[in-house]
Amino acid sequence: MRMFRTTIVIFLAFFLLVVSGCAYVDTKTPLDENLDQTTLGTKTGVAEAYSVLWMVAWGDASYAAAAKQQGIKTLYFTDQEVISVMGVYSSHRVLLYGEPATGKDSQP
């Protein structure tokens, strides 16, 4: 019986080590290396993509989609956010900070 308990404890410790962070993930990270030189800008564009059961995915989490949403022409900084619940549902979000078009470059 003691050997059985020891085996179970070792198995559970190994299992938790291997799958840590797989049950629920909610992270926000910058996609920039020069944080001390970063300007955020006046506009923030957001683009998202989703997936369910690692089988179906939809959305456009590209920089172009985030910039187009707010009319951003000059990109200063980006962040990414990831939410995942046991692989059943996941969301990938890009936040883009910058300035809109000015003058003749601006669109109506």
Secondary structure as UniProt FT lines:
FT   HELIX           2..19
FT   TURN            20..21
FT   STRAND          24..30
FT   HELIX           35..37
FT   STRAND          43..52
FT   TURN            53..55
FT   STRAND          56..59
FT   HELIX           63..70
FT   STRAND          72..85
FT   TURN            86..88
FT   STRAND          89..100
FT   HELIX           103..105
//
